[in-house]
Amino acid sequence: FIDRLQLVKQFQGYSLAALAGVAANASAESAFRFDAAGDPDTKNERDRSINYRGKQWCSFGYFQLNVCPTNAEGSRVAKSKGWMSSDGLWKTGGKGEFLKWIEDLRGINQLTHVAERLRQIPLPVETESAYEFGNLMTIKFENPIDATSKGKQRGATAEKILEAYKKAKGIQ
């Protein structure tokens, strides 16, 4: 996954430690699946959620970009592309366009978007601490329930990912 991130122009300038933090979050959110769907629509928000593979879902992709809350990251994407109005209502065909965007080239749009957003937040993309980046990305970007605890877990996972990556590549 780190090798794939390094091929994305928007990830240039990110340290290996930061990329390991991104990988730890993608692992936790989707098990590295660009087409993962999550957060089932339990509130019967069919006007907000998207029917994907026969079920209503709110979150999609490597980083589970959520479209149900109007201020969530998936909604941010949909609004910026004109698929959703500023008040969070899907425009005709918008849900389909969002899904195409999620799946295009096995998730390249997601990776590009996330690389740019992490710089905007901003996160320390040149850090030498995989733990720091994995933790901060969890808290400041992913913002899951119990973000503090999950941030620590993902920070620890980022350290393991970085160590395994360096070993596999023969990097000291």
C-alpha positions in Angstrom: 0.0 0.0 0.0 2.9 2.4 0.8 4.3 1.7 -2.7 1.0 2.7 -4.2 0.8 5.8 -2.1 4.3 6.8 -3.4 3.1 6.6 -6.9 0.4 9.3 -6.2 1.8 12.7 -7.1 -0.1 14.4 -4.2 1.7 12.1 -1.7 5.2 13.4 -2.8 6.9 15.0 0.1 5.3 12.7 2.7 7.8 10.8 4.8 7.7 7.0 5.0 6.5 7.4 8.6 3.6 9.6 7.4 2.7 7.1 4.7 2.7 4.3 7.3 0.2 6.4 9.3 -2.0 6.7 6.2 -1.7 3.0 5.7 -2.6 2.2 9.3 -5.8 4.3 8.9 -6.7 2.6 5.5 -6.1 -0.8 7.2 -8.5 0.1 10.1 -11.1 1.7 8.0 -11.3 -0.7 5.0 -8.7 -3.4 5.2 -7.1 -1.6 2.2 -10.2 -2.1 0.0 -10.9 0.9 -2.3 -14.5 -0.3 -2.8 -15.3 -1.0 0.9 -18.7 0.1 2.1 -19.4 0.7 5.8 -21.6 2.5 8.3 -24.9 0.9 7.4 -27.8 3.3 7.2 -29.4 2.5 10.6 -31.4 5.7 10.8 -33.3 5.1 7.5 -31.7 8.1 5.8 -32.3 6.9 2.3 -32.1 10.4 1.0 -28.6 10.6 2.4 -27.2 7.1 2.2 -26.4 5.2 -1.1 -27.6 1.8 -2.2 -24.4 -0.1 -2.9 -24.5 -3.8 -3.7 -28.0 -4.1 -2.4 -27.7 -2.3 0.9 -27.9 1.3 2.1 -24.5 2.6 3.3 -23.1 5.9 4.5 -19.3 5.4 4.2 -17.1 4.3 1.3 -13.6 3.5 0.2 -10.2 3.2 1.7 -10.9 5.8 4.4 -14.7 5.3 4.7 -15.6 8.7 3.4 -19.0 9.4 5.0 -21.9 11.0 3.1 -24.7 10.8 5.7 -23.7 13.7 8.0 -23.8 16.9 5.8 -20.4 18.0 7.3 -18.6 14.6 6.8 -15.7 14.1 4.4 -17.7 12.2 1.7 -20.3 15.0 1.8 -17.4 17.5 1.4 -16.3 15.7 -1.7 -19.8 15.4 -3.2 -20.4 19.1 -2.6 -17.1 20.1 -4.1 -17.9 18.1 -7.3 -21.4 19.5 -7.6 -23.1 16.2 -6.8 -24.7 17.5 -3.6 -26.1 20.9 -2.8 -24.5 23.1 -0.1 -27.4 22.0 2.3 -26.5 18.4 1.8 -29.1 17.2 -0.7 -28.0 14.9 -3.4 -28.5 16.2 -6.9 -30.0 14.0 -9.7 -27.3 11.4 -10.5 -25.1 12.6 -7.7 -25.0 9.3 -5.8 -23.9 7.4 -8.9 -21.2 9.9 -9.7 -19.9 9.7 -6.2 -19.7 5.9 -6.4 -17.9 6.2 -9.8 -15.4 8.6 -8.2 -14.8 6.2 -5.3 -14.2 3.2 -7.6 -12.3 5.0 -10.5 -8.9 3.4 -11.1 -9.2 1.3 -7.9 -9.5 4.3 -5.6 -7.0 6.9 -7.1 -9.4 9.8 -6.5 -9.7 8.9 -2.9 -5.9 8.8 -2.4 -5.5 12.1 -4.2 -8.2 13.7 -2.2 -6.9 12.4 1.2 -3.3 13.5 0.4 -4.5 17.0 -0.3 -6.8 17.1 2.7 -4.2 15.9 5.2 -2.0 18.8 4.1 -4.9 21.3 4.6 -5.7 20.1 8.1 -2.6 20.3 8.5 -0.8 17.2 9.5 3.0 16.8 9.8 3.6 15.1 6.5 7.4 15.2 6.9 7.3 13.6 10.4 9.7 10.8 11.3 7.1 9.4 13.8 4.7 6.9 12.2 2.9 6.7 15.6 2.4 10.5 15.6 1.0 10.6 12.1 -1.2 7.5 12.5 -2.6 8.9 15.7 -3.2 12.5 14.5 -4.7 11.3 11.2 -7.2 9.2 13.2 -8.1 12.1 15.5 -8.1 15.0 13.1 -9.2 13.4 9.8 -11.0 10.1 10.4 -12.6 11.2 13.7 -14.1 7.8 14.6 -16.1 7.1 17.8 -13.5 6.9 20.6 -10.9 8.7 18.4 -8.4 9.0 21.2 -8.2 5.3 21.9 -8.3 4.4 18.2 -5.7 7.0 17.5 -3.3 5.3 19.8 -4.1 1.9 18.3 -3.5 3.2 14.8 -0.4 5.0 15.8 1.0 1.6 17.1 -0.1 -0.1 13.9 1.6 2.6 11.8 4.9 1.9 13.7 4.6 -1.8 12.9 3.7 -1.1 9.2 6.8 1.2 8.9 9.1 -1.4 10.5 7.8 -4.2 8.2 8.0 -2.0 5.1 11.6 -1.0 5.9 12.6 -4.6 6.5 11.0 -5.7 3.2 12.8 -3.0 1.3 16.1 -3.3 3.1 15.9 0.2 4.5 17.8 1.1 7.7 
